[in-house]
Amino acid sequence: LDELREAKEFAVDVETNSLETVSADIVGISLSCKEHQSYYIPLRHDYIGAPKQLPVKDVLAKLKPLLADTSKRKIGQNLKFDMQVFGQSGLKIAQPFDDIMIASYLLNPARRGHSLEDIAQELLGHQVTTYKDVVGAGKKEITFNQVEVNQARDYSAEDADVTFLAGKILLPQMKQAGLQELYEKLEIPLVEVLADMET
């Protein structure tokens, strides 16, 4: 929290027990405000033997003013999802914010994918751990609250770190390509509108 209060920008990523934003519970939150340094806050891992975790209400109360701070830039990947999930708990991600998925799309709309995995591979030459790597697939698939905390930490904190690093690369590239006005005046405001409409 002290680092986030001092930082001008930070990446945020929320993990949930469902991909349905209206019914999803926050399982954990990862944050990064320095390159190659990120943190995971486990909140609702409830498998047998799961460690004691911080109270959800206390953590969200501490993060609420930081997410709403208009002097800090928040960076995410598919921020619309995070906005909807946080919104269910009364938290708002206020502008200024950046979505690296949108930035990636504007820079290369013909590319097939703009997932974090795609962006990490292209920009950083790094193969991230995927969601399926962590929760499995098919009959063996589990929800994120059943993922072991250390494994969840490694996966989610990597996401926050990659998001922060990618933001440092993609946003200057957009300025150079002359896409800044389109991004800031149309695409970013639209994220909030779509999040509200879908909710």
Buried (B, 14 or more C-beta within 10 A) or exposed (E): EEEBEEBEBBBBBBBBBBEEBEEBBBBBBBBBBEEEEBBBBBBBBEEEEBEEBEEBEEBBEEBBEBBEBEEBBBBBBBBBBBBBBBBBBEBEBBBBBBBBBBBBBBBBEEEEEBBBBBBBBBBBEBEBBEBEEBBEEEEEEEBBBBBBBEBBBBBBBBBBBBBBBBBEBBBEBBEEEEBBEEBBEEBBEEBBEEBEEEE
